Amino acid sequence: MSDQPKLSTPYVQNEPIRTDRLILRRLTLDDLDRYADYYGKPDVARYILTLPLSREESEAELRTWIARDRVEQSGDMIFFGVQIGGDPTLIGEVPIKIASVEHRTAEIGWIFHPEVAGNGYATEAARTLLEICFDVLGMRRVVAYLDARNDASANVCKRLGMRQEAHFRENLFNLGEWKSTFVFAILDDEWRGATERG
């Protein structure tokens, strides 16, 4: 039995969550074709510190995330699959990681198929993650780490009201090159203030 601090109530990923245009739901093996499709694309992989994945590698990774359906203590992570309305086709996924229960900090992210880029889906889905982090999990701070070359993700952070806290220059050596990292963050009172302003 772990003696790590835990959330007062674990968050279990059960019912799908509906936004204006999207449904955030559990990933399933039925998502494998689409999951393998976008994880196999170099323009997706370059921003997530991995080589393009084979179908077999994608299946192994997908099975890992399917098995993780709750967050309760530091290091726990869940992925929500994202679809447009009633169409079950996976267009991407959005994770929540409990960075620290003690410090009430979570990390969020987003990975979407390039064919749906430019429609605001990442912003809409990530906004729902912030609601979960602050309103359900009781987090005080939410962060996002991204490749400094990823202008689209930086713009998502800005639309969410997150502020850039750091630019780590060439802090990661990955896949044969030095990569730089942006850190964006938002506090619960900043989020509530932005939400109230509307």
SEGUSE-152199 format. One line per field, with one value per residue (C-alpha): residue number from 0; x, y, z. Coordinates in nm, 3 decimals. Example, Ala and Ser with C-alpha at 12.3 -4.5 7.8 and 13.67 -1.06 7.14 Angstrom:
2
doti <- c(0, 1)
px <- c(1.230, 1.367)
py <- c(-0.450, -0.106)
pz <- c(0.780, 0.714)
end
This chain:
198
doti <- c(0, 1, 2, 3, 4, 5, 6, 7, 8, 9, 10, 11, 12, 13, 14, 15, 16, 17, 18, 19, 20, 21, 22, 23, 24, 25, 26, 27, 28, 29, 30, 31, 32, 33, 34, 35, 36, 37, 38, 39, 40, 41, 42, 43, 44, 45, 46, 47, 48, 49, 50, 51, 52, 53, 54, 55, 56, 57, 58, 59, 60, 61, 62, 63, 64, 65, 66, 67, 68, 69, 70, 71, 72, 73, 74, 75, 76, 77, 78, 79, 80, 81, 82, 83, 84, 85, 86, 87, 88, 89, 90, 91, 92, 93, 94, 95, 96, 97, 98, 99, 100, 101, 102, 103, 104, 105, 106, 107, 108, 109, 110, 111, 112, 113, 114, 115, 116, 117, 118, 119, 120, 121, 122, 123, 124, 125, 126, 127, 128, 129, 130, 131, 132, 133, 134, 135, 136, 137, 138, 139, 140, 141, 142, 143, 144, 145, 146, 147, 148, 149, 150, 151, 152, 153, 154, 155, 156, 157, 158, 159, 160, 161, 162, 163, 164, 165, 166, 167, 168, 169, 170, 171, 172, 173, 174, 175, 176, 177, 178, 179, 180, 181, 182, 183, 184, 185, 186, 187, 188, 189, 190, 191, 192, 193, 194, 195, 196, 197)
px <- c(0.000, 0.141, 0.181, 0.178, -0.072, -0.394, -0.686, -0.973, -1.185, -1.027, -1.140, -1.266, -1.316, -1.668, -1.934, -1.846, -1.822, -2.001, -1.889, -2.048, -1.906, -1.711, -1.735, -1.448, -1.461, -1.254, -1.024, -1.107, -0.939, -1.187, -0.978, -0.663, -0.677, -0.705, -0.465, -0.201, -0.268, -0.178, 0.095, 0.258, 0.288, 0.628, 0.467, 0.281, 0.568, 0.820, 0.634, 0.583, 0.942, 0.895, 0.960, 0.651, 0.496, 0.427, 0.079, 0.210, 0.369, 0.052, -0.157, 0.070, 0.053, -0.322, -0.374, -0.173, -0.399, -0.717, -0.613, -0.563, -0.907, -0.847, -0.624, -0.568, -0.205, 0.098, 0.209, -0.132, -0.243, -0.554, -0.624, -0.961, -1.035, -1.197, -1.465, -1.688, -2.047, -2.207, -1.937, -1.729, -1.417, -1.124, -0.979, -0.728, -0.679, -0.622, -0.441, -0.450, -0.156, -0.147, 0.195, 0.165, -0.124, 0.064, 0.113, -0.225, -0.066, -0.181, -0.045, -0.256, -0.184, -0.341, -0.262, -0.487, -0.495, -0.350, -0.657, -0.871, -0.622, -0.747, -1.100, -1.046, -1.100, -0.783, -0.885, -1.238, -1.118, -0.840, -1.085, -1.281, -0.962, -0.911, -1.267, -1.198, -0.865, -0.999, -1.364, -1.344, -0.987, -0.936, -0.607, -0.453, -0.221, -0.229, 0.071, 0.138, 0.480, 0.533, 0.794, 0.892, 0.849, 0.484, 0.315, -0.030, -0.008, 0.132, -0.172, -0.403, -0.241, -0.288, -0.654, -0.705, -0.565, -0.246, 0.068, 0.412, 0.629, 0.946, 1.138, 1.403, 1.644, 1.776, 1.702, 1.624, 1.835, 1.586, 1.596, 1.932, 1.861, 1.842, 1.488, 1.357, 1.055, 0.787, 0.608, 0.261, 0.051, -0.266, -0.381, -0.732, -0.817, -0.694, -0.911, -1.217, -1.161, -1.134, -1.443, -1.646, -1.544, -1.670)
py <- c(0.000, 0.335, 0.607, 0.882, 1.163, 1.097, 1.301, 1.300, 1.135, 0.955, 1.079, 0.781, 0.819, 0.686, 0.878, 1.068, 1.446, 1.661, 2.006, 2.230, 2.023, 1.737, 1.427, 1.336, 0.965, 0.664, 0.528, 0.181, -0.069, 0.039, 0.358, 0.174, 0.254, 0.629, 0.625, 0.446, 0.679, 1.002, 0.856, 0.729, 1.079, 1.250, 1.596, 1.470, 1.268, 1.553, 1.747, 1.458, 1.336, 1.009, 0.849, 0.781, 0.466, 0.145, -0.007, -0.261, 0.010, 0.218, -0.077, -0.141, 0.225, 0.243, -0.063, 0.111, 0.417, 0.211, 0.033, 0.360, 0.492, 0.698, 0.957, 0.949, 1.019, 1.198, 1.053, 0.912, 0.993, 0.940, 1.005, 1.109, 1.022, 1.307, 1.275, 1.523, 1.492, 1.157, 1.050, 0.786, 0.857, 0.946, 1.287, 1.307, 1.270, 1.490, 1.378, 1.486, 1.400, 1.462, 1.623, 1.665, 1.598, 1.777, 2.091, 2.055, 2.072, 1.896, 1.881, 1.880, 1.827, 1.752, 1.545, 1.576, 1.435, 1.698, 1.677, 1.849, 2.128, 2.485, 2.415, 2.504, 2.145, 2.138, 2.459, 2.331, 1.997, 2.150, 2.397, 2.096, 1.954, 2.279, 2.255, 1.901, 1.998, 2.298, 2.215, 1.837, 1.752, 2.066, 2.157, 2.498, 2.510, 2.353, 2.346, 2.255, 2.169, 2.198, 2.197, 2.560, 2.514, 2.420, 2.754, 2.597, 2.457, 2.784, 2.958, 2.706, 2.790, 3.162, 3.118, 2.929, 3.222, 3.040, 3.249, 3.151, 3.098, 2.965, 2.907, 2.642, 2.667, 2.338, 2.159, 1.819, 1.605, 1.386, 1.189, 1.333, 1.701, 1.958, 2.073, 2.372, 2.372, 2.628, 2.605, 2.760, 2.767, 2.900, 2.923, 2.840, 3.202, 3.317, 3.054, 3.150, 3.518, 3.454, 3.231, 3.495, 3.758, 3.526)
pz <- c(0.000, -0.105, 0.158, -0.105, -0.053, -0.240, -0.363, -0.114, -0.383, -0.681, -1.021, -1.219, -1.593, -1.646, -1.835, -2.154, -2.118, -2.376, -2.482, -2.745, -3.031, -2.879, -2.666, -2.434, -2.356, -2.266, -2.531, -2.667, -2.897, -3.164, -3.181, -3.290, -3.662, -3.604, -3.309, -3.517, -3.809, -3.634, -3.408, -3.724, -3.870, -3.837, -3.800, -3.490, -3.341, -3.363, -3.093, -2.849, -2.817, -2.999, -3.332, -3.542, -3.396, -3.584, -3.559, -3.308, -3.093, -3.115, -2.999, -2.700, -2.600, -2.652, -2.430, -2.157, -2.159, -2.178, -1.858, -1.670, -1.587, -1.273, -1.111, -0.738, -0.650, -0.790, -1.122, -1.213, -1.567, -1.780, -2.147, -2.283, -2.643, -2.836, -3.101, -3.279, -3.156, -3.232, -3.479, -3.294, -3.504, -3.281, -3.370, -3.085, -2.714, -2.413, -2.097, -1.736, -1.512, -1.138, -1.108, -0.729, -0.493, -0.214, -0.422, -0.598, -0.942, -1.258, -1.611, -1.925, -2.294, -2.631, -2.938, -3.244, -3.594, -3.832, -4.054, -3.785, -3.710, -3.713, -3.588, -3.221, -3.103, -2.892, -2.714, -2.651, -2.516, -2.305, -2.152, -2.027, -1.875, -1.684, -1.552, -1.430, -1.275, -1.086, -1.019, -0.966, -0.865, -0.656, -0.819, -0.752, -1.054, -1.400, -1.633, -1.995, -2.134, -2.508, -2.777, -2.831, -3.208, -3.166, -3.236, -3.257, -2.903, -2.768, -2.915, -2.745, -2.411, -2.470, -2.566, -2.240, -2.043, -1.950, -1.915, -2.037, -1.731, -1.889, -2.208, -2.152, -2.443, -2.577, -2.251, -2.408, -2.637, -2.818, -3.143, -3.239, -3.179, -2.902, -2.831, -2.636, -2.406, -2.323, -1.988, -1.962, -1.644, -1.488, -1.124, -1.007, -0.918, -1.262, -1.427, -1.222, -1.293, -1.667, -1.657, -1.474, -1.726, -1.983)
end
